[in-house]
């Protein structure tokens, strides 16, 4: 482990007390089933803007977030892949690295990781044992995401993390992760139209909300985009005395794509192999590498070899993930117009002008027309499913909407049924792509593995 200062040493001592006290009481509180039921309880449901509840809960816990260092990552698309790349390189560089993400793909424990390892059931139970009495005592109850954020902060502190890569849930300015003080680095990935009801109808509105993670005197790295987006970032950074850096994508000299991954020639490192597929991954890698270079300039000991090895071995499920090749079955979490456009670009990059079998499941609050308009011209057929999630659109409602685009459409009674029907229809030369939401990715993957074992 790298050497740390006195603050980190103090954190290590107090962290030991956190986890030891948790282990003493864990068995008396609840098992993993009851723990998850508590986290997902109805009382926490809903969305309430503001940071006050998260701040109060963390204050009751002794403000563990103030004893941690962060890379804070916001954006509409690419923030998950970028966060995973940064975290994996930091781990390769021998830093004990926390990673906080949302949503999860297969199991809840994915949301809190240290050096690529998910939080154990035992530690999750322990953290809930510590947080529960404080959350229960609050007059203004936290939301589920606020509760989980506090759990994560307490966990990373208890485990003496050197640094935490913290992915924003939604927006930035009022997201519960934004309770942290000035991070080591703020990163804003590609901006697009999503959550417009909460963030605002224009791209400038959305950019302003993302820019909320820019803190006074801090460093911020942004994905180059539309001029009006960059103007927002420049204005906010100037107002807060923050140092703004824009990613230089011209450093990508060459890129090669295959179903097993991506290779880029990135100056000055030469060829770097990514285990991630997708036409958008070279730019995500460029953002991550630039972020790591900025951390290195701040004193973090990250070698070129760490960067090459970390980018080359990162795993990130549900993002243009190849589940099988006979027929080719791709799982992509595209859930907004820009994500759908990126998914189609990737399909075209790999397979040319083909028609594809799409398995779709979406949340009811998404701008479906804007998403499907990107996909329908490339569709051979649609299979509509309803993810097992409270905000999911009913499969029959989705099928009715999809059929208006003149593409053969079938409503399926379950995600598993949709996967089975798509596989039955597909010939060896067909390409199946499941997309529309990260929330059904785990169901799709589980069904596919069960049906093809």
Secondary structure per residue as TSV (DSSP state, phi and psi in degrees):
chain	resnum	aa	ss	phi	psi
A	1	X	-	360.0	145.1
A	2	X	-	-67.4	154.7
A	3	X	-	-68.8	143.3
A	4	X	-	-126.8	164.1
A	5	X	-	-84.4	-172.7
A	6	X	H	-62.3	-36.5
A	7	X	H	-60.4	-42.7
A	8	X	H	-66.2	-36.7
A	9	X	H	-65.1	-42.5
A	10	X	H	-60.8	-40.7
A	11	X	H	-60.9	-39.9
A	12	X	H	-63.8	-41.9
A	13	X	H	-65.1	-49.2
A	14	X	H	-67.9	-31.8
A	15	X	H	-62.0	-38.0
A	16	X	H	-62.2	-37.8
A	17	X	H	-66.1	-38.6
A	18	X	H	-57.2	-52.1
A	19	X	H	-74.8	-34.4
A	20	X	H	-67.7	-41.8
A	21	X	H	-65.8	-33.2
A	22	X	H	-66.1	-41.5
A	23	X	H	-67.0	-32.1
A	24	X	H	-63.3	-40.4
A	25	X	H	-98.5	-10.2
A	26	X	H	-55.8	-49.0
A	27	X	H	-65.2	-22.8
A	28	X	H	-82.8	-10.5
A	29	X	H	-96.1	-66.2
A	30	X	-	-170.2	157.8
A	31	X	-	-87.8	-175.6
A	32	X	H	-66.2	-35.7
A	33	X	H	-62.6	-47.9
A	34	X	H	-67.6	-33.7
A	35	X	H	-61.2	-48.2
A	36	X	H	-67.8	-36.6
A	37	X	H	-62.5	-38.2
A	38	X	H	-65.1	-45.6
A	39	X	H	-61.1	-40.1
A	40	X	T	-94.5	14.3
A	41	X	-	-60.1	150.2
A	42	X	G	-58.4	-32.6
A	43	X	G	-61.7	-22.4
A	44	X	G	-94.5	-4.9
A	45	X	-	-68.8	159.0
A	46	X	S	102.6	170.0
A	47	X	-	-122.9	122.9
A	48	X	-	-126.7	114.5
A	49	X	-	-63.8	154.6
A	50	X	-	116.2	159.0
A	51	X	S	-106.8	-5.1
A	52	X	H	-62.8	-38.4
A	53	X	H	-68.7	-44.0
A	54	X	H	-62.6	-41.6
A	55	X	H	-62.5	-42.3
A	56	X	H	-64.8	-44.8
A	57	X	H	-62.8	-43.5
A	58	X	H	-67.3	-36.0
A	59	X	H	-62.3	-41.6
A	60	X	H	-62.2	-28.7
A	61	X	T	-89.0	1.8
A	62	X	T	90.1	18.5
A	63	X	-	51.3	61.0
A	64	X	G	-60.5	-28.9
A	65	X	G	-65.0	-24.7
A	66	X	G	-77.8	-7.3
A	67	X	G	-105.6	11.6
A	68	X	-	-120.9	159.1
A	69	X	-	-111.0	146.5
A	70	X	E	-134.2	149.3
A	71	X	E	-109.2	116.2
A	72	X	E	-100.6	124.1
A	73	X	E	-121.6	119.4
A	74	X	E	-119.7	172.6
A	75	X	-	144.4	165.7
A	76	X	S	-87.5	-45.9
A	77	X	B	-131.6	144.7
A	78	X	S	89.7	-5.5
A	79	X	H	-69.3	-32.4
A	80	X	H	-68.1	-49.6
A	81	X	H	-61.9	-42.5
A	82	X	H	-63.2	-44.2
A	83	X	H	-60.9	-43.5
A	84	X	H	-63.2	-41.1
A	85	X	H	-63.3	-46.9
A	86	X	H	-60.6	-47.3
A	87	X	H	-62.7	-40.9
A	88	X	H	-66.9	-38.8
A	89	X	H	-67.0	-42.6
A	90	X	H	-60.9	-37.2
A	91	X	H	-65.2	-43.7
A	92	X	H	-59.6	-32.7
A	93	X	T	-81.1	8.1
A	94	X	T	76.3	26.0
A	95	X	-	-97.2	139.4
A	96	X	-	-75.8	109.0
A	97	X	E	-115.6	121.3
A	98	X	E	-88.2	151.1
A	99	X	E	-137.6	123.2
A	100	X	E	-116.1	122.2
A	101	X	-	-133.8	164.8
A	102	X	S	-158.0	146.5
A	103	X	S	-81.9	-179.1
A	104	X	-	-89.6	164.2
A	105	X	S	-98.8	-52.5
A	106	X	S	-109.8	-49.8
A	107	X	-	-135.6	152.7
A	108	X	G	-56.6	-35.6
A	109	X	G	-58.8	-20.2
A	110	X	G	-58.8	-25.1
A	111	X	G	-67.0	-24.2
A	112	X	E	-126.4	113.3
A	113	X	E	-127.7	149.3
A	114	X	E	-131.0	121.4
A	115	X	T	51.6	39.0
A	116	X	T	83.3	-2.9
A	117	X	E	-99.1	129.2
A	118	X	E	-67.5	151.9
A	119	X	-	-57.4	136.2
A	120	X	-	-74.5	158.9
A	121	X	H	-57.6	-41.1
A	122	X	H	-61.2	-46.3
A	123	X	H	-70.2	-33.2
A	124	X	H	-64.9	-43.8
A	125	X	H	-60.4	-41.4
A	126	X	H	-63.8	-43.8
A	127	X	H	-64.5	-40.8
A	128	X	H	-65.4	-35.7
A	129	X	H	-59.6	-34.8
A	130	X	H	-78.5	-43.0
A	131	X	H	-78.6	-32.0
A	132	X	H	-53.5	-51.6
A	133	X	H	-61.8	-30.9
A	134	X	H	-73.1	-43.1
A	135	X	H	-64.7	-41.2
A	136	X	H	-64.8	-27.9
A	137	X	H	-85.1	-8.4
A	138	X	-	-76.7	131.0
A	139	X	S	-66.7	-42.7
A	140	X	S	-99.2	97.2
A	141	X	-	-62.2	142.8
A	142	X	-	-71.3	157.8
A	143	X	-	-78.0	170.2
A	144	X	H	-59.0	-45.5
A	145	X	H	-65.6	-36.8
A	146	X	H	-64.9	-40.7
A	147	X	H	-62.1	-46.1
A	148	X	H	-65.4	-38.8
A	149	X	H	-60.6	-43.1
A	150	X	H	-65.0	-40.9
A	151	X	H	-57.4	-45.2
A	152	X	H	-64.5	-45.0
A	153	X	H	-59.2	-44.2
A	154	X	H	-65.1	-39.1
A	155	X	H	-65.3	-48.9
A	156	X	H	-63.0	-37.5
A	157	X	H	-66.6	-44.6
A	158	X	H	-62.2	-27.2
A	159	X	T	-97.7	9.1
A	160	X	T	60.4	44.1
A	161	X	-	-65.8	139.4
A	162	X	S	-72.8	-36.6
A	163	X	E	-157.7	150.2
A	164	X	E	-125.1	129.0
A	165	X	E	-90.9	114.0
A	166	X	E	-112.4	108.4
A	167	X	E	-86.9	130.2
A	168	X	-	-66.1	143.3
A	169	X	S	-77.4	-56.3
A	170	X	S	-149.8	132.5
A	171	X	S	73.6	-116.4
A	172	X	S	170.4	-57.6
A	173	X	T	-56.1	-47.1
A	174	X	T	-108.4	10.1
A	175	X	S	-71.2	143.3
A	176	X	G	-63.3	-22.3
A	177	X	G	-68.5	-15.7
A	178	X	G	-81.7	12.6
A	179	X	G	-76.1	-12.2
A	180	X	S	-70.5	156.6
A	181	X	-	-79.3	-171.5
A	182	X	S	-55.1	119.1
A	183	X	-	-77.7	170.1
A	184	X	S	-58.8	-37.6
A	185	X	E	-159.5	137.0
A	186	X	E	-104.0	134.7
A	187	X	E	-124.3	130.8
A	188	X	E	-121.9	116.2
A	189	X	-	-84.9	-164.2
A	190	X	B	-58.0	138.5
A	191	X	-	-105.6	136.8
A	192	X	-	-153.0	-174.5
A	193	X	S	-86.1	110.8
A	194	X	-	-158.6	148.9
A	195	X	-	54.5	40.1
A	196	X	H	-64.9	-26.9
A	197	X	H	-62.4	-39.8
A	198	X	H	-88.9	-34.1
A	199	X	H	-101.1	-16.7
A	200	X	-	118.7	156.5
A	201	X	S	-82.4	-16.7
A	202	X	S	-109.0	159.6
A	203	X	H	-65.0	-30.6
A	204	X	H	-69.1	-38.8
A	205	X	H	-58.6	-47.3
A	206	X	H	-64.5	-43.1
A	207	X	H	-60.9	-38.8
A	208	X	H	-62.3	-41.7
A	209	X	H	-65.7	-41.2
A	210	X	H	-64.1	-38.4
A	211	X	G	-66.0	-8.7
A	212	X	G	-61.4	-18.6
A	213	X	G	-83.5	-6.4
A	214	X	-	-73.8	121.6
A	215	X	-	-109.8	159.0
A	216	X	T	-56.3	125.8
A	217	X	T	71.8	9.4
A	218	X	-	-90.3	-179.1
A	219	X	E	-109.2	138.1
A	220	X	E	-136.0	137.3
A	221	X	E	-116.4	129.8
A	222	X	E	-126.8	147.7
A	223	X	-	-73.3	127.9
A	224	X	-	-65.3	134.0
A	225	X	-	-148.4	-146.0
A	226	X	-	-66.0	146.3
A	227	X	H	-53.6	-40.5
A	228	X	H	-67.6	-28.3
A	229	X	H	-70.9	-47.3
A	230	X	H	-62.5	-35.0
A	231	X	H	-62.0	-39.7
A	232	X	H	-62.9	-46.6
A	233	X	H	-63.4	-41.7
A	234	X	H	-62.7	-42.3
A	235	X	H	-65.3	-47.3
A	236	X	H	-66.1	-42.6
A	237	X	H	-61.1	-42.5
A	238	X	H	-64.3	-42.6
A	239	X	H	-62.8	-32.0
A	240	X	T	-101.9	6.3
A	241	X	T	63.8	31.0
A	242	X	-	-94.4	150.5
A	243	X	E	-91.1	117.1
A	244	X	E	-101.1	130.7
A	245	X	E	-123.9	137.3
A	246	X	E	-107.5	138.2
A	247	X	-	-65.9	134.0
A	248	X	-	-96.9	95.2
A	249	X	G	-73.2	-11.0
A	250	X	G	-68.6	-11.3
A	251	X	G	-71.3	-16.0
A	252	X	E	-80.6	104.2
A	253	X	E	-88.0	-27.0
A	254	X	E	-159.2	150.3
A	255	X	E	-144.5	138.7
A	256	X	E	-127.6	138.5
A	257	X	E	-121.3	138.4
A	258	X	E	-147.2	165.9
A	259	X	T	-67.3	-16.4
A	260	X	T	-91.0	-6.7
A	261	X	E	153.7	-165.5
A	262	X	E	-134.5	143.2
A	263	X	E	-122.7	132.3
A	264	X	E	-126.0	148.6
A	265	X	E	-100.0	106.8
A	266	X	E	-119.0	116.4
A	267	X	T	-69.9	134.5
A	268	X	T	-100.1	17.7
A	269	X	T	-82.3	-17.7
A	270	X	E	81.8	-146.7
A	271	X	E	-76.6	130.8
A	272	X	E	-125.6	128.6
A	273	X	E	-96.3	134.8
A	274	X	E	-111.4	138.0
A	275	X	S	-78.9	-6.4
A	276	X	-	-91.3	133.8
A	277	X	-	-92.6	165.6
A	278	X	S	120.8	134.4
A	279	X	T	-65.6	-19.4
A	280	X	T	-88.6	-9.3
A	281	X	H	-69.2	-32.4
A	282	X	H	-56.9	-40.8
A	283	X	H	-71.0	-36.6
A	284	X	H	-61.2	-41.2
A	285	X	H	-64.0	-38.7
A	286	X	H	-62.2	-40.4
A	287	X	H	-62.9	-47.3
A	288	X	H	-62.6	-45.4
A	289	X	H	-63.5	-42.6
A	290	X	H	-62.5	-40.5
A	291	X	H	-60.7	-42.2
A	292	X	H	-67.9	-35.9
A	293	X	H	-64.1	-38.0
A	294	X	H	-66.6	-38.6
A	295	X	H	-64.9	-39.6
A	296	X	H	-61.5	-39.9
A	297	X	H	-66.4	-20.2
A	298	X	T	-90.6	2.0
A	299	X	T	112.6	-4.7
A	300	X	-	-70.9	136.5
A	301	X	-	-89.3	88.0
A	302	X	-	-122.3	115.0
A	303	X	-	-87.1	164.6
A	304	X	H	-58.1	-38.8
A	305	X	H	-64.3	-37.3
A	306	X	H	-61.6	-43.9
A	307	X	H	-63.1	-48.9
A	308	X	H	-62.8	-45.4
A	309	X	H	-68.8	-40.9
A	310	X	H	-68.6	-42.6
A	311	X	H	-66.5	-35.1
A	312	X	H	-74.5	-18.8
A	313	X	H	-116.5	6.3
A	314	X	-	-65.8	142.9
A	315	X	-	-117.8	134.0
A	316	X	-	-149.6	94.2
A	317	X	T	-69.8	153.9
A	318	X	T	82.7	5.4
A	319	X	S	-121.1	98.6
A	320	X	S	46.6	48.0
A	321	X	E	-86.4	129.2
A	322	X	E	-87.1	106.8
A	323	X	E	-82.1	-29.2
A	324	X	E	-167.9	167.6
A	325	X	E	-128.5	14.7
A	326	X	T	-144.3	73.7
A	327	X	T	-78.8	170.9
A	328	X	E	-65.3	127.7
A	329	X	E	-128.0	117.8
A	330	X	E	-114.8	135.8
A	331	X	E	-112.3	119.8
A	332	X	-	-135.3	133.5
A	333	X	-	-86.3	23.9
A	334	X	-	-55.1	124.5
A	335	X	-	-138.5	15.3
A	336	X	S	-150.4	170.0
A	337	X	H	-56.4	-42.4
A	338	X	H	-67.4	-37.7
A	339	X	H	-65.2	-40.6
A	340	X	H	-64.2	-41.7
A	341	X	H	-62.7	-40.3
A	342	X	H	-66.7	-38.2
A	343	X	H	-64.2	-42.4
A	344	X	H	-65.3	-40.5
A	345	X	H	-60.0	-41.4
A	346	X	H	-64.9	-44.5
A	347	X	H	-60.3	-41.1
A	348	X	H	-66.3	-39.4
A	349	X	H	-61.0	-40.3
A	350	X	H	-87.2	-33.7
A	351	X	H	-125.8	-0.4
A	352	X	-	71.1	-154.5
A	353	X	S	-83.8	76.3
A	354	X	-	-114.0	166.7
A	355	X	-	-104.1	141.2
A	356	X	E	-120.3	151.7
A	357	X	E	-89.1	119.2
A	358	X	E	-108.2	129.9
A	359	X	E	-104.1	118.8
A	360	X	E	-124.2	138.4
A	361	X	-	-143.9	130.3
A	362	X	-	-134.9	161.6
A	363	X	B	-80.5	147.4
A	364	X	T	-65.8	-21.5
A	365	X	T	-91.5	5.4
A	366	X	S	-82.3	155.6
A	367	X	-	-80.9	82.4
A	368	X	H	-61.2	-42.7
A	369	X	H	-60.1	-41.5
A	370	X	H	-66.3	-32.8
A	371	X	H	-73.5	-51.3
A	372	X	H	-68.6	-30.6
A	373	X	H	-60.8	-26.8
A	374	X	H	-78.3	-26.8
A	375	X	H	-98.2	-40.1
A	376	X	G	-53.0	-40.9
A	377	X	G	-61.5	-19.2
A	378	X	G	-103.9	6.3
A	379	X	E	-93.0	133.6
A	380	X	E	-87.2	-40.5
A	381	X	E	-162.1	158.3
A	382	X	E	-116.6	140.9
A	383	X	E	-117.4	119.0
A	384	X	E	-97.6	132.3
A	385	X	-	-131.7	165.9
A	386	X	-	-117.3	110.0
A	387	X	-	-59.2	152.3
A	388	X	S	-80.1	74.6
A	389	X	S	-151.5	145.4
A	390	X	T	-61.6	-27.8
A	391	X	T	-94.9	6.8
A	392	X	B	-71.3	144.2
A	393	X	-	-76.7	138.0
A	394	X	-	-60.2	140.4
A	395	X	H	-59.6	-38.4
A	396	X	H	-71.5	-36.8
A	397	X	H	-64.2	-43.4
A	398	X	H	-63.0	-42.9
A	399	X	H	-62.5	-39.5
A	400	X	H	-62.0	-41.7
A	401	X	H	-69.4	-39.8
A	402	X	H	-67.1	-36.6
A	403	X	H	-64.0	-21.1
A	404	X	T	-67.1	-14.0
A	405	X	T	-90.1	7.3
A	406	X	T	75.5	18.5
A	407	X	S	-109.1	133.1
A	408	X	-	-52.1	130.3
A	409	X	E	-135.9	139.1
A	410	X	E	-128.5	129.4
A	411	X	E	-86.2	133.3
A	412	X	-	-113.9	145.7
A	413	X	S	-73.0	-20.0
A	414	X	S	-154.3	165.3
A	415	X	H	-62.2	-42.1
A	416	X	H	-60.4	-41.5
A	417	X	H	-63.9	-38.9
A	418	X	H	-63.8	-43.3
A	419	X	H	-62.5	-43.4
A	420	X	H	-63.1	-44.1
A	421	X	H	-66.4	-38.9
A	422	X	H	-63.4	-43.0
A	423	X	H	-66.0	-36.8
A	424	X	H	-65.9	-38.9
A	425	X	H	-73.5	-34.1
A	426	X	-	-69.8	136.1
A	427	X	-	-93.3	171.7
A	428	X	T	-57.2	-30.7
A	429	X	T	-86.7	-5.7
A	430	X	-	-78.8	156.9
A	431	X	E	-119.1	125.8
A	432	X	E	-104.8	133.0
A	433	X	E	-131.0	120.4
A	434	X	E	-97.6	121.8
A	435	X	E	-153.5	172.4
A	436	X	S	126.2	-23.0
A	437	X	-	-168.8	140.9
A	438	X	G	-70.2	-22.1
A	439	X	G	-70.0	-19.5
A	440	X	G	-106.3	4.3
A	441	X	H	-61.8	-43.1
A	442	X	H	-63.0	-40.4
A	443	X	H	-63.8	-43.4
A	444	X	H	-62.6	-46.4
A	445	X	H	-63.0	-44.2
A	446	X	H	-62.3	-44.0
A	447	X	H	-64.9	-42.6
A	448	X	H	-61.6	-46.8
A	449	X	H	-64.3	-36.6
A	450	X	H	-68.2	-41.1
A	451	X	H	-76.5	-21.6
A	452	X	H	-110.3	4.7
A	453	X	-	-73.9	360.0
